[in-house]
Amino acid sequence: MGERHVQGGGSEPRQAGLCGVDASAAVDRLRDLEAGPSAVVSVAAIGSAAVPALEELLRGRPDSVSQPRRLAATALGIIGSRAAKSALRRSVQDSLDRVLEPVLSLSEDEVVSAVADAIARSPESEDAEILRWALERRPNAAIARALAGMHDVASIPLLVRCLSDDTSADAAKDALRTLGTPAVAALTAVALLPSSEGEEGATAVRARVRALEVLGRIGGEATDLPLVWALSDGEREVRITAALALAGRGPVGSRVAAEVLFEALADERWFVGEEATAALAALGLETVRYVRRFLRSGGSLLPLRAVALLRQIPDREATDALVHLAKDPSRRVRLAVTEALAARGNEDARQALKRLTGDPDRVVRMRAHVAFANGDEASRAGGFLARWRERRKRRCTQVEGPGDRPGSISK
């Protein structure tokens, strides 16, 4: 990490590589924005002779267009020699030592990402140290992925810090999931210990939520207690994240988190409501009782979510709860109840549909009439089919010998 390389401008001698190819001329092709990407493999094929020219390009003057320098990093990664790896490490230190304007800083981050990807092609023990140093200086998704690929447990505190950075948080989450159980303690500390500086900001809450998501993905007994503790957290998003993580572990987890899962049903994010609905539907009758209690207490449960949930539970009590929701003042809710009852097909549902045919809203009345008529027709058709089968069975029993039975095959 202490190595320094003095750029010599044009002081590098021109070198001939594979079959006498001019390495400097070949590397210059990487500067072409159109032809550069297709030249990477041919430059890498020159081998170690191309390393000095590639390093000069990689560590050159920052520019808002980072492609040539990124291609140089890729070529060095393909070469993979000791000299190429040393050049990549030196470039990381150079890039992070620079103080640049915002536009150039973004371009430099792209170069560092390309270098991290190149190092990760064939990592060595000393690579982890320079990558940890780089990650401590500035969050970077590619570095997080590279350290995860090396299974570098020493980088866990740095990866946890990346959970507060929107650009690298997803990569850090994947990396921590890969590292697994050794990361549980650090993740728990972030998830359950709110900022001591008064009211939390949105960034701190997002970091806690991301830590809980990783704990849920890691699984195992070591993560159960932190998730259960988080169910009583003061931040609503933290509680819901913990509940969904527990629900992913089956009915036992859903039962423990049921109260908060009902809170999640009222969440404005549709995917959160869908996950909570699926988890609660798996609990069956227990969920129906929760729904009825929430409806009686005037809780924050969204009626449409309640209908979607009850529709998935084939139980008489669920039908009764749907009938209760048929009195909701919202037309959308009553329409959803009509469709849910139509899918039931039992007598309780048919009687509720019959009552909905007198709904004050014309559309609800029409849907209820159609559903009731379809159910009536299906009932009549089912009765006719049953009577026809019974008559056919009686005729068949009167035929002598199985060979004469209609539709049978004689031996």
ChimeraX attribute file (.defattr): number of C-alpha atoms within 10 A of each C-alpha:
attribute: neighborCount
match mode: 1-to-1
recipient: residues
	/A:1	14
	/A:2	7
	/A:3	9
	/A:4	12
	/A:5	12
	/A:6	7
	/A:7	13
	/A:8	8
	/A:9	9
	/A:10	9
	/A:11	7
	/A:12	12
	/A:13	9
	/A:14	15
	/A:15	16
	/A:16	16
	/A:17	18
	/A:18	15
	/A:19	7
	/A:20	9
	/A:21	15
	/A:22	17
	/A:23	24
	/A:24	23
	/A:25	15
	/A:26	22
	/A:27	27
	/A:28	17
	/A:29	18
	/A:30	25
	/A:31	19
	/A:32	13
	/A:33	12
	/A:34	10
	/A:35	11
	/A:36	18
	/A:37	18
	/A:38	13
	/A:39	19
	/A:40	21
	/A:41	14
	/A:42	13
	/A:43	31
	/A:44	24
	/A:45	15
	/A:46	22
	/A:47	19
	/A:48	19
	/A:49	21
	/A:50	29
	/A:51	28
	/A:52	20
	/A:53	21
	/A:54	31
	/A:55	23
	/A:56	23
	/A:57	23
	/A:58	28
	/A:59	23
	/A:60	15
	/A:61	8
	/A:62	17
	/A:63	14
	/A:64	12
	/A:65	14
	/A:66	20
	/A:67	20
	/A:68	23
	/A:69	29
	/A:70	24
	/A:71	28
	/A:72	34
	/A:73	32
	/A:74	26
	/A:75	27
	/A:76	30
	/A:77	25
	/A:78	20
	/A:79	22
	/A:80	22
	/A:81	15
	/A:82	10
	/A:83	15
	/A:84	24
	/A:85	23
	/A:86	18
	/A:87	25
	/A:88	29
	/A:89	22
	/A:90	19
	/A:91	23
	/A:92	24
	/A:93	20
	/A:94	16
	/A:95	20
	/A:96	18
	/A:97	11
	/A:98	11
	/A:99	9
	/A:100	14
	/A:101	8
	/A:102	10
	/A:103	11
	/A:104	16
	/A:105	18
	/A:106	14
	/A:107	20
	/A:108	24
	/A:109	20
	/A:110	19
	/A:111	26
	/A:112	27
	/A:113	22
	/A:114	24
	/A:115	29
	/A:116	30
	/A:117	19
	/A:118	27
	/A:119	27
	/A:120	21
	/A:121	14
	/A:122	14
	/A:123	19
	/A:124	12
	/A:125	9
	/A:126	10
	/A:127	21
	/A:128	21
	/A:129	17
	/A:130	18
	/A:131	26
	/A:132	20
	/A:133	16
	/A:134	20
	/A:135	22
	/A:136	16
	/A:137	12
	/A:138	15
	/A:139	23
	/A:140	25
	/A:141	22
	/A:142	24
	/A:143	29
	/A:144	29
	/A:145	25
	/A:146	24
	/A:147	28
	/A:148	23
	/A:149	15
	/A:150	16
	/A:151	17
	/A:152	16
	/A:153	15
	/A:154	14
	/A:155	23
	/A:156	25
	/A:157	14
	/A:158	18
	/A:159	33
	/A:160	24
	/A:161	19
	/A:162	25
	/A:163	26
	/A:164	21
	/A:165	19
	/A:166	14
	/A:167	13
	/A:168	21
	/A:169	24
	/A:170	17
	/A:171	22
	/A:172	32
	/A:173	23
	/A:174	17
	/A:175	27
	/A:176	31
	/A:177	21
	/A:178	17
	/A:179	21
	/A:180	18
	/A:181	15
	/A:182	13
	/A:183	24
	/A:184	22
	/A:185	15
	/A:186	15
	/A:187	27
	/A:188	21
	/A:189	14
	/A:190	21
	/A:191	27
	/A:192	18
	/A:193	10
	/A:194	18
	/A:195	12
	/A:196	7
	/A:197	7
	/A:198	7
	/A:199	9
	/A:200	12
	/A:201	11
	/A:202	10
	/A:203	13
	/A:204	18
	/A:205	20
	/A:206	19
	/A:207	23
	/A:208	27
	/A:209	24
	/A:210	24
	/A:211	31
	/A:212	29
	/A:213	21
	/A:214	24
	/A:215	30
	/A:216	24
	/A:217	19
	/A:218	19
	/A:219	18
	/A:220	12
	/A:221	8
	/A:222	14
	/A:223	21
	/A:224	17
	/A:225	10
	/A:226	21
	/A:227	27
	/A:228	18
	/A:229	13
	/A:230	23
	/A:231	22
	/A:232	14
	/A:233	17
	/A:234	10
	/A:235	15
	/A:236	16
	/A:237	16
	/A:238	25
	/A:239	24
	/A:240	27
	/A:241	25
	/A:242	29
	/A:243	31
	/A:244	26
	/A:245	23
	/A:246	28
	/A:247	25
	/A:248	18
	/A:249	16
	/A:250	13
	/A:251	18
	/A:252	13
	/A:253	19
	/A:254	25
	/A:255	19
	/A:256	15
	/A:257	25
	/A:258	24
	/A:259	15
	/A:260	20
	/A:261	29
	/A:262	26
	/A:263	19
	/A:264	28
	/A:265	27
	/A:266	20
	/A:267	21
	/A:268	9
	/A:269	10
	/A:270	12
	/A:271	11
	/A:272	17
	/A:273	22
	/A:274	17
	/A:275	17
	/A:276	29
	/A:277	22
	/A:278	16
	/A:279	27
	/A:280	28
	/A:281	22
	/A:282	18
	/A:283	17
	/A:284	18
	/A:285	18
	/A:286	13
	/A:287	22
	/A:288	25
	/A:289	14
	/A:290	15
	/A:291	22
	/A:292	19
	/A:293	12
	/A:294	16
	/A:295	18
	/A:296	9
	/A:297	9
	/A:298	9
	/A:299	13
	/A:300	14
	/A:301	17
	/A:302	17
	/A:303	22
	/A:304	19
	/A:305	20
	/A:306	24
	/A:307	24
	/A:308	19
	/A:309	25
	/A:310	27
	/A:311	21
	/A:312	16
	/A:313	19
	/A:314	13
	/A:315	14
	/A:316	15
	/A:317	15
	/A:318	23
	/A:319	23
	/A:320	17
	/A:321	19
	/A:322	27
	/A:323	22
	/A:324	14
	/A:325	21
	/A:326	24
	/A:327	14
	/A:328	13
	/A:329	9
	/A:330	12
	/A:331	16
	/A:332	13
	/A:333	21
	/A:334	26
	/A:335	20
	/A:336	21
	/A:337	33
	/A:338	27
	/A:339	17
	/A:340	19
	/A:341	26
	/A:342	21
	/A:343	13
	/A:344	17
	/A:345	17
	/A:346	13
	/A:347	10
	/A:348	15
	/A:349	23
	/A:350	20
	/A:351	13
	/A:352	22
	/A:353	28
	/A:354	17
	/A:355	16
	/A:356	25
	/A:357	21
	/A:358	14
	/A:359	18
	/A:360	10
	/A:361	13
	/A:362	11
	/A:363	13
	/A:364	23
	/A:365	21
	/A:366	15
	/A:367	18
	/A:368	28
	/A:369	19
	/A:370	15
	/A:371	22
	/A:372	25
	/A:373	15
	/A:374	14
	/A:375	21
	/A:376	14
	/A:377	12
	/A:378	13
	/A:379	13
	/A:380	12
	/A:381	12
	/A:382	12
	/A:383	12
	/A:384	12
	/A:385	12
	/A:386	11
	/A:387	12
	/A:388	11
	/A:389	12
	/A:390	12
	/A:391	11
	/A:392	11
	/A:393	11
	/A:394	10
	/A:395	12
	/A:396	16
	/A:397	11
	/A:398	9
	/A:399	12
	/A:400	9
	/A:401	10
	/A:402	13
	/A:403	12
	/A:404	12
	/A:405	15
	/A:406	11
	/A:407	8
	/A:408	9
	/A:409	9
	/A:410	9
	/A:411	5
